[in-house]
Amino acid sequence: MVGLGNPGPRYERTRHNAGFMVIDELAARTRAAGRLFHDAWVAEATLSGEPALFVKPQAYMNLSGEPVARLLSEHGSSVADLVVVVDDVALPLGRLRVRERGSDGGHNGLRSLAAALDSFDFARVRVGVGLEPPGDRLGAKRDSLPLSEGGDVGGATQHPPHLIDLADFVLGEFLAEELPRLREVIGLAADAVACLAQEGAAVAMNRFNGPRA
């Protein structure tokens, strides 16, 4: 189980590190002690009655693939054994999307993984970290987000919208009022990973995809 993010305290609480947060939650639930091993943080655990390895690559996001490819090789595992947890700015905070396989969706971490593994055929849990402006669904490959003069993403006020860079947004920290929703979705994502491991992608997709109250 691999969570994608950026190493170091500078990025610890940013939106782009939602994958790391989910791995931390899984490690806490299973009381797994982690350690640095070459270019990755790893923790051996038992999840849903099966042995599991929790991984946080310690290369930066766009270099995540090589540590994961190395660990798969060293453990005699294949892409079919891999579950990746990643942030998704195209999904509003609180939403999940489980997929058995798929494209990188414009995400540099998934692109690095696919290049290193020469495959997109790995399960992934996308964790929503974005915002959904009224009448305007965010696209996964958008370069900027509307920001009103009043400070609300989505241009909710009547002021002409300005734009904030997407990279700045995902490398920024969550707002204080978002934290309860963040804690909820991190817990749900950990549940989804466990469900994937125990019951497979079809069950996990049916159980965790879609809007939640």
C-alpha positions in Angstrom: 0.0 0.0 0.0 1.7 3.2 -1.2 0.7 6.7 -0.3 2.1 9.5 -2.5 3.3 12.8 -1.2 6.4 15.0 -0.6 8.8 14.3 2.2 9.7 16.8 5.0 7.9 19.0 7.4 7.4 21.7 4.8 4.8 19.5 3.0 3.5 17.5 5.9 0.1 19.1 6.1 -0.4 20.1 2.5 -3.2 18.9 0.2 -0.7 17.0 -2.0 0.2 14.8 1.0 -3.2 13.2 1.5 -1.7 9.9 0.4 0.9 10.1 3.2 -1.9 10.9 5.7 -3.8 7.8 4.7 -0.8 5.6 5.2 -0.1 7.2 8.6 -3.7 6.4 9.5 -3.3 2.8 8.4 -0.1 2.5 10.4 -1.7 3.9 13.5 -4.6 1.5 13.2 -2.4 -1.5 12.9 0.2 -0.3 15.3 2.9 -0.7 12.6 6.3 0.8 13.3 7.9 2.4 10.3 11.5 3.0 9.3 13.4 4.7 6.6 14.8 2.2 4.1 16.9 3.7 1.3 14.5 6.1 -0.5 11.2 5.1 1.2 9.5 5.0 4.6 8.2 1.4 5.1 6.2 -0.4 7.8 5.3 -4.1 7.9 1.8 -4.8 9.1 -1.2 -7.1 9.0 -4.2 -5.7 7.2 -7.5 -7.5 6.9 -5.7 -10.7 8.1 -3.1 -10.5 5.3 0.6 -9.3 5.4 0.9 -5.8 4.1 3.7 -3.2 3.5 2.9 0.4 4.0 5.1 2.7 1.9 5.7 6.5 1.7 8.3 7.2 -1.0 10.9 9.7 0.2 11.7 11.0 -3.3 9.6 14.0 -4.3 6.2 13.4 -5.9 7.4 13.4 -9.5 10.1 10.8 -8.6 7.9 8.4 -6.6 8.0 5.6 -9.2 11.6 4.3 -8.7 11.3 3.6 -4.9 8.0 1.7 -5.5 9.4 -0.3 -8.4 12.5 -1.2 -6.3 10.3 -2.4 -3.3 8.0 -4.4 -5.5 11.1 -6.2 -7.0 12.7 -6.8 -3.7 9.6 -8.3 -2.2 8.8 -10.4 -5.2 5.5 -8.6 -5.8 3.8 -7.5 -8.9 1.8 -4.5 -10.0 -1.3 -6.5 -9.3 -0.4 -6.4 -5.6 -0.2 -2.6 -5.5 -2.7 -0.2 -4.0 -1.8 3.5 -4.4 -3.4 6.3 -2.4 -3.2 9.8 -4.0 -4.7 13.2 -3.7 -7.2 14.4 -6.3 -7.9 18.1 -6.8 -10.7 17.2 -9.3 -12.7 15.7 -6.4 -14.1 18.0 -3.6 -12.8 17.4 -0.1 -14.7 14.5 1.4 -15.1 12.4 -1.8 -13.2 9.3 -2.7 -12.8 7.5 -6.0 -11.6 3.9 -6.1 -10.3 2.5 -9.4 -8.9 -0.9 -10.3 -6.7 0.8 -13.0 -6.7 4.0 -15.0 -4.6 6.8 -16.4 -2.5 9.3 -14.5 -5.2 11.9 -14.7 -2.5 14.6 -14.9 -1.0 13.6 -11.6 2.8 13.7 -11.5 3.1 11.0 -8.9 0.9 8.5 -10.8 2.8 9.4 -14.0 6.1 8.6 -12.3 4.7 5.3 -11.0 3.3 4.3 -14.4 6.7 5.1 -16.1 8.7 3.1 -13.6 6.4 0.1 -13.6 5.6 0.3 -17.3 2.0 -0.1 -16.4 -1.2 1.7 -15.4 -2.7 -1.6 -14.1 -2.7 -0.9 -10.4 -5.5 -0.1 -8.0 -5.7 3.4 -6.7 -7.7 5.3 -4.1 -8.1 9.0 -5.1 -8.7 11.3 -2.1 -10.6 14.5 -2.9 -8.7 17.6 -1.7 -10.3 20.1 -4.0 -13.2 22.6 -4.1 -16.2 22.6 -6.4 -17.1 26.1 -7.6 -20.9 26.6 -8.2 -21.7 25.2 -11.7 -18.0 24.5 -12.5 -16.6 21.0 -11.9 -12.8 21.1 -11.6 -11.0 19.2 -14.3 -8.0 17.0 -13.3 -5.7 18.8 -15.7 -6.7 22.4 -15.0 -3.9 24.8 -14.4 -5.6 27.2 -12.1 -8.6 27.7 -9.8 -10.9 30.7 -9.6 -10.4 32.8 -6.5 -12.7 35.7 -5.7 -11.4 39.0 -4.3 -13.3 38.1 -1.2 -10.9 35.1 -0.7 -13.4 32.3 -1.6 -12.2 29.7 -4.1 -14.9 29.4 -6.7 -15.7 33.1 -7.0 -18.7 32.8 -4.6 -18.9 36.6 -4.2 -19.9 39.1 -6.9 -16.3 40.3 -7.4 -14.5 39.4 -10.7 -12.7 36.1 -10.2 -8.9 36.0 -10.0 -6.8 32.8 -10.5 -4.5 31.0 -8.2 -2.0 28.5 -9.6 -3.0 24.9 -9.2 0.5 23.9 -7.9 0.2 26.6 -5.2 -3.2 25.2 -4.2 -2.1 21.6 -3.8 1.1 22.6 -2.0 -0.9 24.8 0.4 -2.3 23.6 3.7 -5.9 22.9 4.5 -8.1 25.6 5.9 -9.0 25.3 9.6 -12.7 24.8 8.7 -11.7 21.9 6.4 -10.0 19.9 9.0 -13.0 17.9 10.3 -13.9 16.9 6.8 -10.2 16.0 6.1 -10.1 13.7 9.1 -13.3 12.0 8.0 -12.1 11.4 4.4 -8.7 10.2 5.6 -10.5 7.6 7.7 -12.7 6.6 4.8 -9.8 6.2 2.5 -8.1 3.9 5.0 -11.3 1.9 5.1 -11.3 1.8 1.3 -7.7 0.5 1.2 -8.6 -2.3 3.7 -11.6 -3.2 1.7 -9.6 -3.4 -1.5 -7.1 -5.7 0.3 -9.8 -8.0 1.7 -12.8 -7.9 -0.8 -11.3 -6.6 -4.0 -11.8 -3.6 -6.3 -15.4 -4.2 -7.3 -16.7 -4.2 -3.7 -14.6 -1.2 -2.8 -15.8 0.8 -5.8 -19.4 0.1 -5.0 -19.0 0.9 -1.3 -16.8 4.1 -1.4 -17.3 5.8 -4.8 -19.9 8.6 -5.1 -21.1 11.5 -3.0 -21.5 11.3 0.7 -23.6 13.4 3.1 
